[in-house]
């Protein structure tokens, strides 16, 4: 017997029933959404960011790939239980109640708009390869803001357009990256790799620290689960799209990063603003190759922003329908996209971009990446805990031993993986991430109080 969730017994913020979901994403579109959200700015910007740790970061990529696949399997399993929009908010809410659901939704929403700002900043380095910006912070900020608002406009057109843009942009970026990840391996120079551990930390410390940065490039593995309400046959499609998208992305990531490390000398890679462009230039011996990969990077990151803006609107939409987020987030436009959520993340992302170019881009980008690691891992952790809860309360007559062992291993790996990444993010990122997280508690208190007041006095 399934115990009703707290959301099922609570008064909704809007008495009108939720509009029927527009299930416009098939397997191809859902897989493209996962890949498009994973392969974005991370793969193009992070090889230079983790280069100071040495080639141990390549090992971190392998570890992350295993963990990401475990998370994909976890979300696929949870989506079978709750095949609705909101995913990582719905799972903790159903298992542990409203407060856990709110914390997960708030943390994920924070991760989304902070990540959107970081992705927009990552565009600038590659635009600079195509059109020199000469270090002008006003021009750099304008480019980043344009990279944010153009995909935001696509979201206002509706989920059908979002899915189409994701498929096209994923193909445009996946093919060139795969070519570099294969052909580039034929020309790597072992002398370019540099030391295994260049950080001065212990091996375990350097592995955890580089993995915390690299997790940014794997955020998005949950995309199909969060958008399950828009996916056709979500009980099967979410799991398939999550695993397929994650495996394909991991293959490109690992091979592509090895190629970059082997083509660009370590000392130069550490200071690179566009590491993939530098790698192609080294491969071709001219600048045209770098310009081509820079164009691919701009298309890739813009397509990634297209998917992330949709995600940033859908999570608070699901929570707002239950009265656990401000009511405007529950409003849906004609295209099936929560319009207020798109506006909110775009405006907040714009403010972070402005802050970035007034305090120093290099430092701020790194801080933003680590904050997204923490705020992204909190919903992962709570979702894994929710699965452990459902497994623990399963009755003997409903549980197959082989299935239980498999699901238990996936849930434990996902929980431990998320916990390890939070620890690796560092004290500063965890401190700032906790402040972002706790800033939402007054919002929950106010919404909960107003909802209970409405129940007592419905006038």
N, C-alpha and C positions, 0 to 999 in steps of 0.2 A: 504493500500500500504506500502511495506517495503522499507525503505530508504537504499540504498547500504551502506555497511560499508566502512570505510576508507581503509581497507585492500583490498577491491574489486577494488578500483580505483588506488591503489598504484602500482608502478612497482615492481615486485618481484626481490629478489636478484639473482635468477637463472631463466632464461627464460624457462627452461625445466619444463614440467608439473610435479606436485607431483605424485610419484608412487601410484598406487591404494592401499588402506589400506588392510592389511592382517587381515581379521576379523576372528581371531582364538579363541576368547573368547566367549563361550556360557554363559548361566546364572550361571552355577556351577563355571566355571573358573572366571567369573567376580565377583561373590559373594566371592569366595576364595581370589581374589585379594584385595577386600575391607577388609575382615576379616584379611587376612594375613598382610596387611599394618597397620591395627589398632592394632591387637594383636601382638605386637612385644616386644621390650625392655621395653616399658612403664609399662605394667602390672607387669613385673617381677622386675623392679627396683624402681618404684615410691611409693609403699606403705611405704617404709622406708624414702623416700624423703619428703613425706607429713606428716609423723607421728609426727613431732614436732608441727604441727598445732592442733593435737588432732583428735577426732572422727568427728569433723566438716567436715573433708575432705571426709567422707562418704556421707554427705549431698551434698558436692560439686560434687561428682561422679553422684548423681541422677540428679542434675541440668545440668551437662554436657551431660548426656545421652539424656535429653529432647532437649537440644540445638543441639546435634549431629544429632538426628533424623530430626529436622527442616532443618538442612543443607543438609541432604541426600535427603529430599523431594525437597528442592530448586534446588539442582544439577540435580535431575531427571527431573524437569520441564524445566530447562535451556537446558538440553541435547536434549529435544524434538525439541527445536528451532535450536540448532547447534550441531548435532550428529557427531562431528569430534574430532580428537586428539587435545589436547591442553586445552579443557574445560575452566578452570579458567583464562586462557589468552584470549580465544576467546570471552567470554561473555562481559568483560569490553571493549574490542577492538570494538566489534560490536556496543555497546551502546554509548561509549564516545570517540572513536577514538584511534589512534595509541599510544599516550603517556600513556593513561590509560592501554592499553593492555600491553605495555612494562613494566610499573611499576609492574603490576600484575605478569607477567612472570618472571621478575627479582627477585621479592620478593619470589615467590614460588620456583624458582630455588635455591635461597640462603637458604631457609628453608630446601630444600631437602638435599643439601650436608652437611649442618650443622647437620641436623637430622641424616644423615648417620653416621657421625663421632660419635655422641652421642650414637647411637645404638651399634656401634662397641665397644665403651668403656663399655657399659652395659654388653656385652658378658663376659668381663674379670672376673667380680665378680663370675659368675657361673662356668667358666672354673676353677677358683681357688678352687671351691668346689670339682671338679673332679680331678684336678692335681694341688696341692699346688704350687703357684708361689712365695711364701715367700716375697711378697712385692717388688719383683725385677721389677723396672720400665721398664727395657729393655725387659724382657720377657712379661710383661703386654702389652707393645706397640706392640710387635711382634704378640701376640694373637689377639689384636684388628685389626691390619692390615690384618692378615690372614682372619678374619671374614668379612672384607670389600672386599678383592680381590677375594675370592672364588665365592661369588654370582655375582661379576662383570664379572667373566669368564663365568658364566651361561648365562648372558645377551648377551654376544657376540655370543652365540650359536643360539639366535633368540627368538622371542616372543612365539613360540610354546613350547619351553623348559621352558621359564619363567612361562607360565600358568600351565604346568605340575608340576613344582617345587612348585608353590603356592598351588595347590590342595593338594599335598602330605604333605607339611609342615604344612598346616592349620589343616588337620585332625590329624596329629601327636601331635600337641600342644593343639588343642581344646578339645580333649577327656580327657586327664589327668587334664587339668585345670578345666573342668566341674566336674570331679570326686572330685577334691579338693573343689570346690565351693559348692558341695552338701554334701558330706560325712563330710567334715571339719566343716560344720555348726552344726553338731550333737555333736561336742566336744569343742565348744568355751566356754571360761571362761569369764564371764562378768568383772571380776577384771582385765583382761588383756587390756581392751579397753583404760584405762586411761581417762584423763579429756576430756570434750567436746571441749573446746577451750583452748589449752595449749600455744597459741602463745603470749598472752599478748596484742594482738590487739583487736579491736572491733569485734563483730561477723561478720558484713558485710565485714570488712577488711580481716579477716582470711578466710572467705568463698571465696572472690575474689582472694586472694593470693594463696590459695591451688588449686583453680580451674585453675588458670593460669599455675601452674605446671602440673596439671593432664591433661590439654588439650593435652599435648605432647602424652599422651596415646590414644587420639582419632584422632590424625592426620592420615589421610588416608581415611576418610569418602568420600573424593572426588575422590578416585582412579578410579572408573569406569567412571566417567565423563572425567577425564584427558585422559584416554585410550579409549575413545569412538570410535576412528577410528579403533581400533582392536576388537571391540565388535560387535557380530552379532545382528541385529535388535536393534540398540542402542536406538531408540526412546522409546522402552518399557523396554529393558533389563537393561539399566543404572539405571533407577528409582528403579526397583525391586531389583537389586543387591545392590544398595546403602542402601536401607531401610533394607533389610534382613541382610546384613552384619553388619550394625550398631546396629540393635536390638540384634542380637546374641552376638556381642562383648560386648555390654552394660550389658547384662545379666551375662556373665562370669565375667566382670570387677567388678560389684557391689557385687555379691555373693562371688567371690574370695577374694576381698579386705576385706569384712566383716570377712571371715574365717581367713585371715592372722592377722587382728587386734585382733581377739578373741583367737587365738592360741599362739601368741608370745606376751609376756609382753611388755607393752608400752616402758619402759626404754630400753629394749633390741632391740626392733624394730627400735628405732631411730638410733642406731649405726649399724644396720645390712647391710651387703654388698649383701646378697642374701636372702631377706625376705621370698620368697616362699619356698626355701629350708629349712629355719629355721622353717617355719610353718609345713611342712611335717615331719621334724624330731620331732617336738613337738607332732604331731599326732601319729606317729608310735613308738616313744620312742627309735629310733635308727637312725644311720646315713645313712642307705641304702636308705631310702625314700627321704632324702635331695639330695643324689647323683642322684636319678632317676629324680627328678623334675629339678635338675640342667642340666641334659642332655636334658630334654624337653625344658628348657629355651634357651639353646644354639641352638637347632634346630629351635625353634620359632624365635629367633632374626635373625638367618642367613636367614631363609625364608623371614622374613620381609625386610631384607636388599636387597634380591633378587627383591622384588617388588618395593622398594623405588628407587633403582638404575634405573630401567626402567622408573619410573615416572620422575626422575631427568633428564633423557635424552629426554623424550617426550615433556615436556613443552617448552624448548628452541628450539626443533626441529620445533614445530608449529610456534613459533615466527620467527625463521630464515627463514622459507619458505616465510614469508611476508616481509623480509628484516629488521626485528626489533631485530635480534640477530645476532652475527657474523656468517658469511656464513658456516664455518665448522660444525656448529651444525645441519645443514640441510642434511648432508651426512648420507645415510642409508646403512647399510651393507647387506649382502646376507640374513641374518636371519630376516630382517625387523626392526632391532634395530638401532637407531642413534648412531653409534660407537663412534664418537668424544664426544658426550654428556656423554657416559659412562666413557670414559677416563677422561674427565674433572672433573666429580664429584668424581671419585675414587682418583684422584691426590689431589684435594682440601681436601677431607676427610682425606687422609693420612697426609697432612700437619697439619690439626687440631688435629689429634691423636697425632702426634709428639709434638705439642704445649701442649696438655693436660698432657702428662707425663713429661714435663719439668717445668710446673708451679703448679702442684698439682691436681690430678685427681678429688677429691671430689668437690673442688670449681669450677673447669672448667666444670664438667658435669652439675652442677646446672645452670651455666651461659648459656651453650649451650642450655639447655632445654628451658630456658626463652626466648632466642633469637629466637628459632624456633616457640615459641608461637606467638611472635609479627609478624615475617615474614610470618608465615602461616595464620594469621588472616587478613592481608592486602588483599590478593586475595579473602578471604571469604567475607570481607566487600565490596569490589568492585563488586563481583558477585551478592551479595544481592542488591546493589545499581542498578546494571544493570537490575535485575528483576523488581525492583520498577519503573525504567524508562520505561520498556516495558509495564508494567501495566498502568502507567500514560498516555501513548500515545495511548492506545487501544481505538478504536472507539466504540460507543454505539451498533452498529449493529453486532459487532464481539465478544462482551463480555457478558457472562452469569453472572448475579449478584452473584449466589451462588459460581461459580468458581472464580470470582474476589475476593470475600471476603476470600475464602480459601487461594488463592495464595497470597493475600495481607498479611494475618496473618503470613503465612510461611516466606515471605520476610522480614517483619518487625521484627519478632522474630530472624531470622538469622542475620539481621543487628545489632540489639540490643545486641544479644549474642556475636557477634564478637567484637563489641565496648567495651563491659564489660570486655572481656578477655584481650584485649589490655591494658585497664586501670589497670587490676589486675596484669599484668606482672611486674609492678614496673618501677621506673624511670630509673634504670640502664639498664634494658633489652630494654626498649623503646628507650633510648638514643643510645645504641649500634646497635639496629635493624635499627633505622633511618639512622645511618652512613652507614650500609650495603646497605640500600635502595638507599640513595643518591649517593653512589659510582657508581651506575649504570647510573646516568644521563649523565656523559661524554660519556659513550658508546652509549647511544641513540642519543646524539647530533652528534657524529661522523658518525654513521650509517645513520641518517637522512640527514646529509649534503652530504655524498657520494652518496646516492640514488638520491637526487635532482640534484646533479651535473651530474650524469649519464643520467638523463632524459633530461637535457638541452643540453648535449653534448654526444650523444650516441656512439661516435667514440671510 
